[in-house]
Amino acid sequence: MPETAFLITAFATLFVVIDPPGLVPLFIALTRGMGPERRRAMARRACIIAACLLLLFGLAGEAILTFIGISMPAFRIAGGILLFLTALDMLFERRTQRREGQLAEPDHDPSVFPLATPLIAGPGAIASVILLVGQAGPGWAGTLWVLGLMVVMIAVTYAFLLASPPLERMLGRTGTIVITRLLGMLLAALSVQFVIDGVKGTGLIG
């Protein structure tokens, strides 16, 4: 079993990258005019598809990288930079604006696009899963723990989506922005740690 500190970091990383509170107003907008049953179906389908995508990259991501000649330290550095850019977007609201620009037409099924990808299983989430699996150590135990945490995070996201109407009323636009910015600060620190670990993995620093 991986260390408790690593598991907490892994869960925090997935939480801030997927950002369930930030998905609430977007889910409301994407499913506006739908009945409660159809909303639940959209949320369930989106979360299942996102979980399958992240499982695929969690299990085969490193093998794919090896096949095309990319080392894990290099991917950690690139992933850290990508996550840092995501953190900047969260801090300056550009991420929310970009997500809102992906809103679908009212009669369109948004469960696959844009809900499942790129809103839930976006580039940041995919990079995070691959990086965390790479940091979990040799053997299947660490990989299964990371993938288990990812499934729990998808379940948390599903719960947020189901509770979106009351949550939106409770948080409001200002509350959502405050939470997103706090998560952005945390993600910025985590992304810098990914870069440091990647540079250490290259042997350039001790």
PyMOL commands that set and color helices and strands:
alter all, ss='L'
color gray80, all
select helices_A, chain A and resi 4-18+20-30+36-67+72-91+94-100+111-120+123-135+140-162+164-202
alter helices_A, ss='H'
color red, helices_A
deselect
rebuild
show_as cartoon
